Amino acid sequence: MKRLFRLLGIPVLMSAIAAVPPVAAQSIQLQTQRADDESRRQLEFERIPRLDRNTNVVPPTPAINSPRRVTEACLAQLISEDPAADVSELPLAEWVAAGNIEELPWRVQFSDPQLRLDQRYQLSFSARIDAKELRWSASDPHELIYVSGIRKGTDWVIPPKSIRHVFDRLPKGDYRELRVIASDCVFLQPGEYMVWVAIFDPENKKRSVVERRVRAPEFKEDPLPQLNSRLAAVEYPKVEGTNRLAIDIIPGPMALPVSNRKPVSVGLVSMLSPSDQWPGRSDIIRWQNNRVLTVTSILSQLRLASGDLSVAAVDIVNQNVAFQQSAVNELDWPGLAAQFNRFASDQVIALPALESLKKRSTFLRELLEQRLADSGETARVLVLISGSVVFERGSDLSAMKVDAGCDCRIYHLRVRANVNDVFDHVERLIRPLRPKTFDIESAEDFREALAKLVQDLESL
């Protein structure tokens, strides 16, 4: 039986009303939370030897203070096997003209548009129906059709999409106590839109329709006014695969011209977050990998007036270059994403990798030195993209050595879990080059860092 009820290609959850008394349920929840917190503290304490156990003061622990993270939470709900419905069979023009109506009691909620790291606004909305309001018989098959669309004035900005959900039978027991919940999201560029949502029961010909005005704000004092000019005004995300923890969402096309005066070789070096970096917090590993992948994908669209661009993904656990692409005109995004998604789900570390924990810093330092080696008259730029990385206690943290006449510079875009995520050893390795480090906590942080990076490259 298909899951009851996936709206707009989004898994819909049906949950029975809990039978546990409220006080008992609250007590159980508090006990579970305390146990989880204590477990995380113990796991994080095992990480502290890499930092400092010489004092009795335990440094702030971002793993404990950071809330649980679901990578691309809204997009994860778009994964669906339900077929599309033919909107030409529905009287959408008539429904739109009739305005809001509620024949099937429901509750629809809209979030405020939020700027994503890939510089698109994301609007999420959800609908909820108590199953008893559908007045279905438990023994018969049923069907629901869900439609949504985005309009400006009287015109659809993009064609509406619709999903057909067929239910062969309802769950056993009193299904009237069940609740149907659906969520969706759409990408927007700055502007004002009308979001139109409808649910239709073909059996009794009842429908509910709601339209809501939303506004994605303009970028204030935008340092990169042309950055979003190639993006679609509105688009429904296209999700590939079935792993909700590692979603393949390709960043849209960006306008990133760089008017540099002399040839420059730019190398993007993105670091896979080590799976042992955050004990007990695989959600942070997935979240960091997802954001490092996004930042790298956007930066790969730099278009130099003179010079070349390369992209590499570095695995410091196994001490190798997991992905390499030279002379990038169009990023091999599937190849790069596959490496990050592999690490998003793989939490097992091979024994040889564990035995060489203290060699990770040496591997990274020598790799960066090699990539900054003298290449004649071409200036060399490294853009290092990573989460915070802490090497094992006893690792060699000596700084990089580069030729005195090296025409080179380095930038470090560091994705932070939260404000307490200040433990990072990479900056020690690259210190001699006087790197420009940008801490990325928000989409706005990244847009500002991107503007400063372009401005610096144009000074060459």
C-alpha positions in Angstrom: 0.0 0.0 0.0 1.3 3.4 -0.8 2.0 5.7 2.1 -1.1 7.7 3.1 -0.6 10.5 1.5 2.2 12.1 -0.4 1.4 15.6 -1.5 3.4 17.2 -4.3 5.8 14.3 -4.4 6.4 14.7 -0.7 6.2 11.9 1.8 3.2 12.5 4.0 3.2 11.3 7.6 0.3 9.7 9.3 0.6 9.5 13.1 -1.8 8.1 15.6 -2.6 10.2 18.6 -0.3 9.0 21.4 -1.9 6.9 24.1 0.7 7.7 26.7 -0.6 10.1 29.4 0.9 13.7 28.9 2.8 13.7 32.2 4.3 10.3 31.6 5.2 11.1 28.0 6.9 14.3 29.2 8.8 12.4 31.8 10.0 9.8 29.3 11.0 12.5 26.9 13.0 14.4 29.5 14.8 11.2 30.6 15.6 10.3 27.0 16.9 13.8 26.3 19.1 13.8 29.4 20.5 10.4 28.5 21.2 11.7 24.9 22.9 14.8 26.2 25.1 12.8 28.6 26.0 10.4 25.8 27.0 13.3 23.5 29.1 14.9 26.3 31.0 11.7 26.8 31.6 11.3 23.1 32.7 14.9 22.7 35.1 14.4 25.7 36.8 11.7 23.7 37.6 14.3 21.1 39.1 16.8 23.6 42.6 15.2 23.7 43.1 16.6 20.2 42.4 20.0 21.7 43.6 20.4 25.2 43.2 18.3 28.4 45.9 20.0 30.3 43.3 22.2 32.2 40.2 21.4 34.1 38.2 23.8 32.0 36.4 22.0 29.1 36.2 24.3 26.0 32.8 25.0 24.5 31.5 22.0 22.6 29.8 22.8 19.4 28.7 19.2 19.0 26.6 19.5 22.2 25.4 23.0 21.6 24.4 22.5 18.0 20.9 21.3 17.4 20.2 18.1 15.4 20.5 18.8 11.7 18.6 17.2 8.9 20.5 18.0 5.7 18.2 19.8 3.3 15.2 19.1 5.6 12.6 20.6 3.3 14.0 19.0 0.1 14.2 15.6 1.8 10.4 15.4 1.8 10.2 15.8 -2.0 11.3 12.2 -2.7 8.3 10.3 -4.0 7.3 7.4 -6.2 3.7 8.7 -6.7 2.8 9.5 -10.4 2.0 12.9 -11.7 -1.6 13.8 -12.4 -2.7 15.3 -15.7 -3.6 18.9 -14.8 -5.4 19.3 -18.2 -8.1 17.1 -16.7 -8.7 19.6 -13.9 -10.7 22.8 -14.2 -7.8 24.9 -12.8 -9.0 28.2 -14.4 -12.4 27.7 -12.8 -10.9 27.0 -9.4 -8.5 30.0 -9.6 -11.4 32.3 -10.5 -13.5 31.0 -7.6 -10.9 32.0 -5.1 -10.2 30.4 -1.7 -12.6 27.6 -0.7 -12.6 25.0 2.1 -14.8 22.0 1.4 -12.2 19.6 3.0 -11.2 21.1 6.3 -7.4 21.6 6.4 -4.7 23.8 7.8 -2.1 25.3 5.4 1.0 27.0 6.7 3.6 29.1 4.8 7.1 29.9 6.0 8.9 33.1 5.3 11.3 32.7 2.3 14.8 31.8 3.5 18.0 32.4 1.6 19.9 29.2 0.9 23.6 28.8 0.7 23.3 28.4 -3.1 21.8 31.9 -3.1 18.3 30.9 -4.0 15.3 31.7 -1.7 13.5 28.6 -0.4 9.8 28.8 0.4 8.3 25.9 2.3 4.7 25.2 3.0 2.7 22.4 4.5 -0.9 21.2 4.7 -2.6 19.1 7.4 -5.9 17.2 7.3 -7.5 15.0 10.0 -8.4 11.8 8.3 -11.9 11.8 9.8 -12.6 14.9 7.7 -12.3 12.8 4.5 -15.2 10.6 5.5 -13.8 7.6 3.7 -14.9 4.1 4.1 -12.2 1.9 5.5 -12.7 -1.0 3.0 -12.7 0.9 -0.3 -9.8 2.3 -2.4 -9.5 6.1 -2.4 -7.7 8.8 -4.3 -6.5 12.3 -3.7 -5.1 14.9 -6.1 -2.8 17.7 -4.9 -1.9 20.7 -7.1 0.3 23.7 -6.6 1.4 26.6 -8.7 3.1 30.0 -8.5 1.4 32.9 -10.2 2.2 36.6 -10.9 -0.9 38.5 -11.7 -3.1 36.2 -13.7 -0.3 34.2 -15.2 1.4 31.1 -14.0 5.2 31.7 -13.6 5.8 28.0 -14.1 3.2 25.3 -15.1 1.4 24.0 -12.1 2.3 20.5 -10.9 0.0 17.8 -9.6 0.4 14.5 -7.9 -2.1 11.6 -7.8 -2.2 9.5 -4.7 -4.1 6.2 -4.8 -4.8 4.3 -1.6 -5.9 0.6 -2.0 -7.0 0.4 1.6 -6.7 2.3 4.9 -4.7 1.2 7.9 -6.3 -1.2 10.3 -8.0 0.2 13.4 -9.7 3.5 13.8 -8.1 5.5 11.0 -10.2 8.6 12.0 -7.7 9.3 14.7 -5.0 9.7 12.0 -3.7 12.9 10.6 -2.4 13.6 7.1 0.5 16.0 6.9 2.2 17.1 3.7 5.1 19.6 3.1 6.6 21.1 0.0 9.2 23.7 -1.0 9.9 25.9 -4.1 12.9 28.0 -5.1 12.3 31.7 -5.7 14.3 34.8 -6.8 13.6 38.1 -5.2 10.1 39.4 -5.9 6.4 39.0 -5.0 4.4 35.9 -5.9 1.1 34.2 -5.3 1.4 30.6 -4.1 -1.6 28.6 -5.0 -2.4 25.2 -3.4 -5.3 22.9 -3.8 -6.5 19.4 -2.7 -9.2 17.5 -4.5 -11.2 14.3 -3.7 -12.5 12.9 -7.0 -14.9 10.6 -5.2 -17.0 13.3 -3.7 -15.9 16.2 -6.0 -14.9 18.3 -2.9 -11.9 20.5 -3.0 -10.0 23.0 -0.8 -8.0 25.9 -2.3 -5.8 28.6 -0.8 -3.7 31.3 -2.3 -1.1 33.2 -0.4 0.9 36.3 -1.3 4.6 35.9 -0.5 7.6 38.1 -1.0 11.3 37.1 -1.4 13.2 40.3 -0.3 15.7 42.0 -2.5 19.4 41.8 -1.5 20.2 45.0 0.4 23.4 46.8 -0.8 24.1 43.7 -2.8 27.9 43.2 -3.4 27.2 40.9 -6.4 24.1 42.4 -8.1 24.4 40.2 -11.2 25.1 36.9 -9.3 21.5 35.6 -9.6 20.8 37.0 -13.1 21.0 33.6 -14.8 18.7 31.8 -12.3 15.0 31.0 -13.0 12.5 33.2 -11.3 10.8 30.2 -9.8 11.6 26.5 -9.9 10.5 23.3 -8.2 13.6 21.4 -6.9 14.5 18.3 -8.8 15.6 15.7 -6.3 17.7 12.7 -7.5 18.1 9.5 -5.6 16.3 8.2 -2.5 18.7 9.0 0.3 17.1 11.8 2.3 20.3 12.3 4.2 22.4 13.0 1.1 20.3 14.9 -1.5 21.6 15.8 -4.9 20.5 19.4 -5.6 22.7 21.0 -8.2 23.2 24.7 -7.6 21.7 26.9 -10.4 23.8 28.8 -13.0 25.5 31.9 -11.5 27.0 34.9 -13.1 30.6 35.2 -11.7 32.9 37.0 -14.1 36.3 37.9 -12.8 38.1 40.8 -14.6 41.7 39.9 -13.6 44.4 41.7 -15.6 47.1 39.0 -15.6 46.9 35.2 -15.9 46.1 33.4 -12.7 45.7 29.7 -11.9 42.9 29.2 -9.3 42.7 25.9 -7.5 39.6 25.0 -5.5 40.5 22.5 -2.8 37.5 21.2 -0.9 37.9 18.9 2.1 35.7 16.0 2.9 34.8 16.3 6.6 36.4 13.4 8.5 33.8 10.9 9.7 35.5 10.8 13.1 35.6 14.6 13.5 32.3 14.8 15.4 31.8 11.7 17.5 28.1 10.8 17.8 27.1 13.6 15.4 26.9 12.1 12.0 24.2 14.7 11.2 26.9 17.5 11.5 29.2 15.5 9.2 26.4 15.3 6.6 25.5 18.9 7.0 29.1 20.1 6.7 29.7 18.0 3.6 26.5 19.3 2.0 27.5 22.9 2.6 31.2 22.4 1.5 29.8 20.8 -1.7 27.5 23.7 -2.3 30.2 26.3 -1.8 32.6 24.5 -4.1 29.9 24.1 -6.8 29.2 27.9 -6.8 32.9 28.8 -6.8 33.5 26.5 -9.7 31.5 29.0 -11.8 34.1 31.7 -11.5 34.9 32.8 -15.0 38.4 34.3 -15.2 39.3 36.9 -17.8 42.7 35.2 -18.1 43.8 31.9 -16.5 42.4 28.6 -15.5 40.4 27.0 -12.8 40.7 23.5 -11.2 38.7 21.6 -8.6 39.8 18.9 -6.2 38.2 17.1 -3.3 40.7 16.0 -0.6 40.1 13.0 1.7 42.5 13.5 4.7 41.3 10.3 6.3 42.5 8.0 3.5 45.1 10.7 2.5 44.3 11.0 -1.1 42.7 13.2 -3.7 39.2 11.7 -4.1 38.2 14.0 -7.0 40.2 16.1 -9.5 39.1 18.1 -12.5 41.4 20.5 -14.4 40.6 23.4 -16.7 37.0 23.5 -15.5 34.5 25.0 -17.9 31.6 23.0 -16.5 32.0 21.2 -13.2 31.6 17.4 -13.2 29.1 17.8 -10.5 27.9 14.2 -10.3 31.5 13.1 -9.8 32.2 15.6 -7.1 28.8 15.1 -5.3 29.4 11.3 -5.3 32.4 11.7 -3.0 30.6 13.9 -0.5 27.5 11.8 -0.5 29.6 8.6 0.0 31.1 10.2 3.2 27.7 11.4 4.3 26.6 7.8 4.8 29.9 6.1 5.5 30.8 6.3 9.1 33.3 3.4 9.1 37.0 4.1 9.2 39.4 1.5 7.9 42.2 0.3 10.2 45.1 1.7 8.1 43.4 5.1 8.3 43.1 4.9 12.0 46.8 4.0 12.3 47.8 7.1 10.4 45.8 9.6 12.3 48.8 11.8 13.1 49.9 11.9 9.5 46.8 13.7 8.3 48.3 17.1 8.9 51.5 16.2 7.1 49.5 14.9 4.1 47.5 18.1 3.8 50.5 20.4 4.3 52.5 18.7 1.6 49.5 18.6 -0.8 49.0 22.4 -0.5 52.7 23.0 -0.9 52.8 21.0 -4.0 49.8 22.9 -5.5 51.5 26.2 -4.8 54.8 25.2 -6.4 56.3 27.7 -8.8 54.6 27.7 -12.2 56.6 30.5 -13.9 54.9 33.8 -14.4 51.3 32.6 -13.6 50.1 33.7 -10.2 48.7 30.8 -8.2 45.6 31.0 -5.9 44.3 28.3 -3.6 40.8 28.5 -2.3 40.5 26.0 0.6 36.9 25.1 1.5 36.3 23.0 4.6 34.5 22.6 7.9 36.6 23.0 11.0 39.3 20.4 11.2 41.1 19.3 14.4 44.1 17.0 14.0 45.0 14.3 16.5 47.1 15.3 19.4 50.8 14.9 18.6 50.3 15.7 14.9 52.9 17.8 13.1 51.2 21.3 12.9 54.3 23.1 11.5 53.4 25.7 8.9 53.7 25.3 5.1 56.9 26.3 3.4 56.8 28.2 0.2 59.4 29.8 -2.0 60.2 33.4 -1.0 59.3 34.7 -4.4 56.1 32.7 -4.8 53.5 34.7 -6.6 50.7 33.0 -4.7 47.9 33.6 -2.2 45.4 31.5 -0.3 41.8 31.9 0.9 40.1 29.8 3.4 36.3 29.5 3.4 35.5 27.7 6.6 32.0 26.3 7.2 31.1 26.6 10.9 28.6 24.5 12.8 27.8 27.4 15.2 29.5 30.3 17.0 31.3 27.9 19.3 32.9 26.0 16.5 36.3 27.7 16.8 38.6 24.7 17.0 40.5 24.5 13.7 44.1 23.5 13.0 44.1 24.2 9.2 44.8 27.9 9.8 48.1 26.9 11.5 49.3 25.1 8.4 48.6 28.0 6.0 49.6 30.9 8.3 52.8 31.9 6.4 50.8 32.9 3.4 48.7 35.3 5.4 45.5 33.7 4.3 42.2 35.5 4.1 39.8 33.4 6.2 36.0 33.7 5.9 33.8 32.0 8.5 30.6 30.8 6.8 27.6 30.4 9.1 24.9 31.8 6.9 24.0 32.3 3.2 24.7 36.0 3.7 28.2 35.3 5.0 28.9 33.3 1.9 27.6 36.0 -0.5 29.8 38.6 1.2 32.8 36.3 1.1 32.2 35.5 -2.5 32.1 39.2 -3.4 35.4 39.9 -1.5 37.1 37.0 -3.2 36.1 38.2 -6.7 37.2 41.7 -5.8 40.6 40.4 -4.7 41.1 38.3 -7.8 40.3 41.3 -9.9 43.2 43.2 -8.3 45.6 40.8 -9.8 
